[in-house]
């Protein structure tokens, strides 16, 4: 025999602060069903673990109704012991990877970069040790943000602080600053990875998106880095490739990869279409808004060609696996709907952690790595509730436009 069980009491006993958001990106009609208690067609599934008696934990999919705020589990098997506990903390919770923004300043003016509309600042080097102190399990740090990291005068001081603690350093660069002296410093500092952003192999097309960028200068810098590294017996940095494609360049990925490889690139990180997230839309010039109508076809072309080009360059995920770098941006699927379970931490240069690298406004002063330990941040009720919702695919409104919500 089976029946419907009201889990609300057990839920609140376990973690009353974990609640689906009242305001969120609307769910699809297929995700909604009739609540067995109030009969409103607004209930939706969650993914949790429950304990039967004191014997075993199992994954189940109860429903939550925002109208009556009750949690129900349908088709409960009465032949099993009664459910005694609920655990909805199923997201990844032991990160070893931090992406912190070193600067928002850049010598390029890419029209699609949100960094150009942000306050132009650098992280304070004297604050950096507190970040490392407050994240004792940190193994890898990406000094990456909405600016050019190598423009920060204290970049190598921060890289050395990380190296002294056995922490690997990764960066994303526009490739314009790879002079002979910079190349020597990168190799000596044992920066593990330098990803270079390239949108086109045509100089005019490249300059149309990466404004003030000179493509030949980028190629020369990559070549210089690879040659100095190899000629002098250094193992690092490994050199990667990433970029953004548009309607007029969506089929150019194989050609970009072939050319980049000829100059010394060895890893394929990722390519993306124009970012359609709500937080990015206000920065785009009116003349470029038509690109938003093409993001699906561009994304499909990238997905198609990525399978081809990774036969010629090492996929970034394989590089991370080889190096023991834990940077899974997808994490575990919840089995219910698209969800977000990034197994890493992102921080603005202010030290403020946000749920995603595309969220540019601090959410809570309790999430600041300069002032709070990571363990305290991870256990904060608001932080846990945001992660609970993201894990279950209940996306805050500021996630609107992300591919996971579409």
N, C-alpha and C positions, 0 to 999 in steps of 0.2 A: 504493500500500500504506500501511497505518496500523499503529501499534503503541502500546504503553503505555510512557511514559517516566518514570523516577524522577528527580524534580527536587530531591530532598533535598539533594544535594551543592551544587548551584548556589544553592539557597535559603540554606543556611547560609553560603556564601561571600559572598553579597550582604548578608545581614542576619540573623545568627543570633538576635538578640534579638527578632525579630518572630515570635511564636508564638501560635497560638490558645490562649485561656485554658483551663486544665484545668477550672476551675469557672465555669460561665456559665449564663445563663438557657437552659433546655432548648430545643433546636431541634425543629421539627415533624418528625413521622415522614417526611413527604414530602421533607424536606431531607436525609435520610440515605440512603446507598447502601453497597454491599459494597465493601470495600477490595480492590484487585487484588493486594495483597501478602500481607495476613494473613487475608483473607476474612471479616472481621468487618463486620457491618452498622452501622458507626459513622462511616464517612467522610462528609465534607461538603465542598461547594464553597467555594472562595475566588475572589477576583477579583484578577488581577495582570497585569502586562505582562511579556512575554518578548521577547528579541532573537534573531532567526534569523540566525545567522552574525554579520556586522557590518553587516547591511543595513537592517533595519527592526524596529521595535517593534510588537507586536500585543497586544491584550487577549485573555487566555485565562482559563479557569476550571478550574484544577487542583483535585484533591481532597486533603484532609488527613485522616489517620486518627489519632485520639487514642490508639488502642491501640498501633500500631507506630510512630507519630510520623513517618510517611513522607508525602512530597508526591508525588502522581502526576498525570500529564497523559495522558488517554486520547485515543485516535484521533489520534495525531500523524502528520502528513502527511510521509512519508519523502521526498517529492519536493522538500521545502524544505530549505534549509541547516540544520545542527544548531542547536539552541538553545544559546546561549553565555552569556546573562545573564538574571537575574530581577530585577524591580523591583516590590515590593509596597507602596511608599510612594505611594499614589494618593489619599490624603485631601487636603483643602484645607490648605495650609501657609503661606499668606501673609496672615494676618488684618490688617485695619485697624480693627477694631471691638472695643472693650472694654466689657463690662458689669461694673462694680465696685460693690459694695454700700456705700453711704455710711453706713447706719445700720440697726440692727434695731429701733430704737424706733419706736413708732407710737401715735397717740392713738385709734385704733380697736382693737377686740379681735375681729376677724373669726374665727369659730370654726374656719374651714378654713385659716387662715394659719399656716404653720409658724414664722413669725417670732415669734409670741407665746410659743412654747416655747423659743426660743433665748435665749442670754445677750444682754441688752439693752446694746448698745455702739454707739459711733460710730467711724468711721475717724478716725485721727489726721491732722489737716490737714498736720502737718509731714512725714508720710510720703508725702503725695500727689505731691510733685514727683519722688520716686524712681520712682514708678509710671510717670510720664510719661517720665522719663529712660530707663527700662528698656524702653520700648515706642516706639522712635523712628519707626516707621511708622504710629503711631496717627493716624487721621483723625476718628473719632467715638467719643465715650464716653457710655455710658448710666449715669448715677448712679442706679441702680435696685437694690433688694434687697428684703429682707423687712420693711422699715420705711418710714416716710414721709420721703422725702429732704429735704423742706423743713423738717423739724424739726431738722436738723443746723445748728447755729449757724455752722458754717464752710462751708455749702453754696456761697454765692456767692464765697467765697475760692477754692474749688476750681474753680468754673465760670470764674472769671477766669483762673486759671492755665492752664486748658485753652484758653480763648479766645485768650490771649496767644501760644499756640503754633499757632493756626489749627485747633484741634480743636473740632468741633461737639459740643454737649451736648444729650442727651435725658434726660427723666425720666418716670417713672410716679408719679402722685400719687393720694391718695384724694380730693383736691379740697377738703378742709376748711380749708385754710390760705390760700386765695386772697383775702386781705384786699386793700384798696387799696394798701397799701405793698408787699405781696408781689408783686402784679401789676406794679407799676412796676419793681421789681427784676428780675423775670423778663424783661420787655421790654427793659430797659436792658442786661441781661447777654447778650441775644440768644440765650437758650436756644432751641434750634431746635424742640423738640417737647415738649409736655406731654400725656401720656396720662392720662385720668381713668378710674378704675375705678367702674363703676356696675352693680349687679346687678338692679335693678328700678326702675320708676317709681312703684311704690306705696310710700309712706313706711314702712308697717308691715313689708312684705315686705323692703324695703331694710334696715331696722334689725334684722331677724331674722338676717341673715347678716353685715352690716357693723355689728357691735355697737358702740354709742356713736356711730354715724354719723347725721347729720341730713340727709335728702335735700334739703330746701329750701335748706340752707346750701351744698350742692354746686352746685345749679343757679345760685344767686346768684353763686357764685365764678366759674363758667364764664362767665356772662353778663358779669361785671365784667371778666374778662380779655379777652374778645373785644372788648368795647366800648372799653376803654382802648387796646388794641393798634391797632384800626382807626382810632379817632378821632385818634390821635397819630402816625400814619404809620409804625408799626412793621410789619415783615413777619413777625416771629416773637415768641413761639412759635406754631406751628401747634397746634391742639387736637384730640386724638384720644380715642377711646372704646374701652374694653375692659371685660371683666367675667367673672363666673362665673354659670352658670345651673344650676338644679336641677330635679328632677322636677316641682315645682309651678310652675316658671317657664320651662320649656323652650320654650314657644311665644311668649314675650314679646319676643323680639329685635326684630322689626320696630317694635313700639311704643316700645321703648327708644330705637332709632335715630331715629325720627321726633321724639320729644321732645327728645333730646339735640341734634339738628340745630337745633331751634327756639331753643335757648339759645346756640347758637354753635359747637357741635362740627362739625368739617369732615372728619375722617379716621376711618375704621373700622380699628382695629388688629386685635383678635381677641376672641372669646369662647370660653370653655372649660367643660367639665363638671368636676365634682369630681375632683381629682387622685388616681388610685388607686395611685401609686407606693408601694412598700414603705416608703420612708423617711418618707412622710407619714401612713400609716395610724395610728401610735400617737397622733397628736395629736388625732384626731377624737373628739368626745364620743360616748358610746355611743348617745345619742338620735338621732344623725345618721348612724349607720353604714348604715342602710337605703338612704341615697342612693347607696351604692356599687353597689347592684343596678340602678340606673337610668342609669349613666353612658353606656352605649351608646346608649340612646334619646335621651338629652339631646344627646350628640355628633352624632347623626344629624339632630336638629332644628336644631342650630346650623349644621351643614353645609348643610342645605336652605335656611335663611333667610339665610345669609351671601351666597349668590348674589343674593338679592333686594335686600338692604340696601346692597350695594356699588354699586348704581345711584344711591344717594342720597348716599353719603359716599365720599370718595376712599379706596381701599384703601391700607393702610399700605405694602404692597410698592411700589405706584406712587409714593407719596410718597418713599420711600427712593430709588427709581430716579431721580426728578426731582432729588433733592438730592445724588446721588452717594454715598449712604450704603450701605456694603456689609455687610448684616446678614442674609444668607441662612442661615436656621436649618435648612435641609434639605440644601443642598449637592448633591453629585453622587450619583445612584443608582449602586449597584454592579452592577446587573443580575442579582443572585443572590437577594437577599431584602431585606426592610426593613433599612435601615442608618441610621447617624447620622454626618453629615458637616458639623456646624455650622461655618460659616465666620466664627466670632467667638470671643472669649475671655471666659470668666466668672471673676470673682474674688470671693472673700469679702472682708469689710472688713479681714481680717487680711493681705490681699495674696496669699492662697493661691488659686491657680488650681485649679478642679475641671473635670471633663469636661463639666459641664452645670449650668445654674442650679438644678437640683433636687437636686444633690449638695451637702450642707451640711457635710461633714467633710473637712478637708484630707487629701490622699493622700500627698504627699511634700513634705518641707521644701525640696527642690530646685525646687519649682514656685512659689516665692514671688516676686511682682513687686517687693516692697520690696528684696529681697536678690539677685535674679538677673535677668539680661537675658532678654527674651522669646526671643531666638534660642537661648540656652542651654537654656531650658525646652523649647522646641519640639524640640530635638535630643536631649533626655534620653532614654535608652533606655526607661525605664518609660513616659514620656509617649508616645513613639512607639508602644510596644506597645499601650497603651490605645487610641490613635487607630486603629491598624491593626485591632484587634478591632472597634471601633465601626463603622469603614468597612465591614467585612465582615459586619456584623450578628451578631457573636458578642458578646452583651451581658453585661457583668459582672452579678453577682447583684443589685447595688444598683440596677440599672435595671429590676428586675422591677416590672411594673405600667405602665410607660410604654407609650403607644399603639404605639410602634414595635416593642415586643416581643410584642404581642398578636395 
